[in-house]
C-alpha cells in the first residue's frame, strides 16, 4: 500500500519535552493535563483546588498536601527529504512520491497532536522553494508536499542536508530523514553528527528494479541518475553479486552512522508497509 490518503503515523518519544505549550507529550513541567506524579506541599504547588485531603490527614508533619500532575506539552517535528537526482528513479514506485506519502502522513499526525512541523527539502542546496519552516498550518505543509510530489529531482549532491541539519538547533526535536541514502559515508557521518542532539528516524527508500530485478546475463543500457551518464554494461552473475556486495557495504556504513544517533535505518522497498513503519516510529525497531 502506497496511497497515503487519510494515513497518519502515531509517534511518541522516550524523552520529556521542554516546551511550555500544552500538547500530547510528557514534559519536564507540572500541570493539570498529564499523569499523576504524586503529592507535594501546598507551599511548593500553591493550588488549593487540588488539595489531597486523605494524604494531608495522614501526613505526620501535618502539612497540607496537593496532587501534582505532569504537564503534557508539544514537541517540534522536522521532516528532511532528499530531492537529489537519485530520488528521481521510477521502478515499482516513484521514490519522490513515496517520500511525499510518508511526509504527508507525518504532517497529518503532527496536526492531530498539535505539534509544529517543518518540511525541509535538500539536494546540493537547501531547497527553500520546496520547504516550509516550523508551522502549525496543515494546509501550508500540504501545498509544499504537492509541489514536491510534482518535482523532478535532477541536482547532484546532498550538501543541502548539512544546512538543513544546522537549522535544527535549540531544543530537542523528532527528526525524520527520508532518502535512498546512496550517500558518501563521510557526508553521512557529518549529517548524523549534526543531528545527534535530536531523536532521528531515518527512512531509506529502495526499489527492487534498481538491482534485484536486473537479469543475470545480458547487454544493458544503464543510466546513472546522479551523473546522467549512460553506460553499456555486459551483465553477468559475478558483476551483479559485486554490485550487491558494494551496496550492502555502503548501507551498513550509513546505518552505523545513524545508529549512533539513536535508531537504525528503516528500509522501505517498493511500497509502504504502514504497520511496519508505525512500529518502527513508536518502538524504534521492527520484527
N, C-alpha and C positions, 0 to 999 in steps of 0.2 A: 504494500500500500504506500503510495507516494502523495496522494491527494491530502493536503493539509487543511481543507475546508472544515472549519469547526474544531480542529485539533488544538489541543494545548498540552503543555508539559508541566506536570506538577513538579515542584522542586522544593528542597529545603536545604538549609546549611547547618553544619555542626557547630558553627561559631555564633557568638552573640553580636547583634547589630549595635552600632554606636549612634544610630540616627534617632533624633528626637521625635520625628513624625510618626504618628500611630500607623501601624501596619499589621502584618501577619506573622512576623518572625520574632524569635526570642531576642531580648536585648539585655543590656547591662543596667537598665534603669528599673526602678519600681513604679508601679502604676496600678491600674484597676482592670486591665483588659486581659491579662495573661494568667499563667499558672500561679497557684497559691504557693508562696515561699515560706510562710510561717508567721510568727507573731513577733512584733517589736514594741518597744516602749512608745507611748503616746508622744513623748518628747522627741523621739527620733523620727516618727512619722505623724505629725500633728493633724490627723484626720479623724475626728470623733465619730464620723459616720460608720467607721469600720472597727469600732471597739469590740474586742473579743471578750464577752462577759465571762464565759466559763473559764477561759485561760487566765483572766485577770483575778478571779476569785481564788484560783489555785496557786497563783504566784506567791512564793514565800517572802518576796521583798515588797509585796503589796503594791506593785506597780500597776498602772492602767495600761493594758496591752491592746494593740490594734493589729488587725490582719494586714499582712504585707503581700502584695501580688506583684507579678512580673509584668512590666510594660511590654506590649507587642509593638514592634517597630518595623519600618520599611528597610529594605536593602537596595542597593543600586545594582542594576543588571547592565552588562555590556556584551554585545554580540559583534565579534570581529569576523568579517567574511573576506576570504581570499578571492580576488577577481583578476588574478594574473592569468596569462594565456593558457596555462594547462587546464584551468577550470572551464574552458570553452569546449572540452571534449563531450561529444554526444555518442553514447553507445546504447546500452539498455535503458539509460536515462540520461538527462542533461544535467551535468554536475551543478551548474549555477542554479538550476531550477530546484534541485534537491536542497541546496543550501538555503534558498529562499523559503522553501516549505518549512524547514527546521526553524529558521529565524522567525517566520510568521507565527509558529506555534509558541515559541518563547515569548514573543511580543504579546500574544493574547494572554498567556499566563501571567506575565508581569502586570498587565492591565487588571486582571482578575484579583491579584494580590495587592494592587495599589502601589507597586514598585516602579520607580522611574527606570527607563531603559534607553540605552544608546545603541545605535547600529552604525558600525564603522567599517567601511569597505576599503580595501587596500590592494595595490599591486606594487609597482616600484615607487608609488607615492600614496599618501593617504588621500582617498578619493572623496573630497568633500561634496562633490556633485551627486554622490551615491550614498551619502551618510547623513546621520542626524545625531546631534549630541543628546545628552540625557534629557528625556522628555516623558511626560505622562500622557501625551496625546496619542492615542492609538491610531487615529486617522492619519496623522503625520508620519508615523512609522510605516503604516500600510502603504502610503504613497511612495515612500523611499523604496520599500521592498518591491513594489510594482515596477519601478524604474530598474531596479537590479535584475528583476526577472526577464526584462526585455533587453538587458545589456549583453553585448557580445565581448567577452574578455579577449584582449589582444596584447597587452603590455607585458614585457618580461620583468621578472624580479619581484621580490616581496619586501623591499626596503620600507615601504609604507607601513608595514606591521610594526616596525620599531617606533615610528612616530605615533601610531595608534596606541601602542602599549604605554608610551611615555605620557599620553594624555590621561591615563587612568591612575593618576597619583591620588594621594589622600586616603580616605577611609577604605576599608576592605570591601571588595565587590565580588559578585559572582560573574565570572567572565567566560563566555563561550567563544571558542575559536573554531571556525568551520573552514576546512580546506581539504585538498587532496594530499597535502603535506609532502609533495615532491620537492622538498626544500633542501638547501645546503645545510648540513648538520651544524656548522659553525653559526650561521644566522639563526637557526632554530634555538640553539643554546642561548644566544643573546636575547631573543624574544622571550623565552621561558624565564630567563633571569629577571627581566624587567617586569614580568607578570607574577613573580614569585610571591609577592605580598598578598596576592588575591587568591580566591578559590577558582581554579581554572579547570574548565571542562573542554577538552579538545576532541573534536569530532572529525574523523578522517573519511572522506568520500572516495570510494573506489568503484571501478566498473570492470566487470569480468571481460568485456570486449577489448580492454586495453592490452591484456596479455594472455589470460587464461583461454580465451576463445580463439586465439591465433592458431593456425594449423601447424602441425609438427613439421611438415615439409611444404615447400612451395616458394614461389617468387613473389615477394610482397613489396608494394609501393607504400611506404610509411611516411607519415608527417610528424615532425617534432613540433608540438604546439607552442613550446616556449621560443623556439628559434624560427619557426616557419620553414625549416629546411626539409626537403623531401629526400628520401633515400630508397634505393632499390636494394632489397635485402633477400639473400638466399636463406630462407628459414630452414632450420634443421633442429632436431631434438636437443643437441648439445648447446646450441645458441639460446634456445628458449629456456633451458634449465639455467644457463649462466645469467640471463636477464632476471629470471625469477629469484635467483640467489642474491643478486645485487640489489633488487628491490626490497627483499626481506631484510637485508643488512641495513639498508637505509631506514626502513620502517622501525627496526629495533633501536637504532640510534636516536631517531626522532622521539620515539616513545619513551626512551630513557630520560631525555631532556624534560619532557612534560611530567613524567612520573615523579621527578624530583620536586615539581611544583605542586604535587598533591595527588593527582589521579593519572592513571594510564589513559592512553587514547582509545576512544571507542571507534571501531571501524564500521562504516555503513556501506554495504555493497549493493549496487543495482537499485535497491528500493529501501524505503524507510520502514523498519520494524518499530512501530511506535511504543509497543510494550517494552521491548528491549532497551530502547533509548530512555524511556522514563525510569526504568530500573537503574540504569547507569547514573542518571542525573540524581535520583533520590538516594541511592545507596553507594555509589562510587564504584560499582563493579557489576558485571553481568555473568550469568552462568556460561 
